[in-house]
Amino acid sequence: MDNQHNTTRARRRRNTARKLPDTTVPSPCIGLCWLNDATQLCDGCFRNVDEIRDWMIMDKNEKLTVLASIEKRRIDATDI
């Protein structure tokens, strides 16, 4: 019974897709972490709290979407 249990467990592990953190997209953090009360964005990287919190668990496409949003936010901030 133990051998069958171990075989089943091993098969289950092989069939489970493990999501590894994406490390191909560098973090936009510049080490100036200050949440702006008016915009609810970090003054350093222009991310919101959810984006900062979730960065390490986002996949590549999600990170690229955030980076595009950051670029737009930077442009909008310089227009003010």
N, C-alpha and C positions, 0 to 999 in steps of 0.2 A: 504494500500500500504506500509506503514512503517513497519508493522509486517512482510509482505512478504519479504521486503528488508532486515530486520534484520535476518530473517530465512535463506535467501540465503547467507548472509555474514557469519553467524555462520557455515553453512554447508561448505562454502569455507575454512574457517579457520581450521575446523576439517580435511578436506581432504588435506590440505597443509602440507607436511612433513617439519618440521622445523629442520634445521641442527644446533644442538647445538655444541659449541666448544668442541673438545676432550680434556679432562683433565687427561686421564689415562697415557699418556706418558709425563714424565717430560722434561722440556726444557734443552738442553745441555749447556745453557748459564752459564758461571762461573763468570760473572761480569767483565771480562777482555776484553772489546770491543775495538778492534783495527783492522781495515781493512788493510790487507797487500797488498801494491800496486803490488807486484810481483805475488802473487797467487790469489788475489781478494777474499781471505778468511779471516774470523776473526781469529786472532792469538789465541783467547781464546777458541772458540767453534768449529772452523774449518768449519763453515757454510758460504755460499756465501750470498750476499745481498738479493737475492730473497728468500732463505730459511729462513733467519732471519725475513724478512718482512711478509712472509706468514705463519709462524709457528702457530700463533693463529687460523688461519682458515683451517689448514690442518686436514684431518681426521687421524685416528690412523694408517692406513696402510701407508699413505704418510709420517707421522712422523717416523715410523719405517724404511722406505726406506732412509730417510735423516740420521738417526742414523747409519745405515749400511755404508752409504757413508762417514760419518764423521770418522768412525773407520778406513776405508781404507785410508782416507786422513792423519790421524794421523800416521799410519804405514808408509805411503809413506814419510811423513815429517821427520821421524826419520831415514830413510834410506839415506837421502841426506847428 
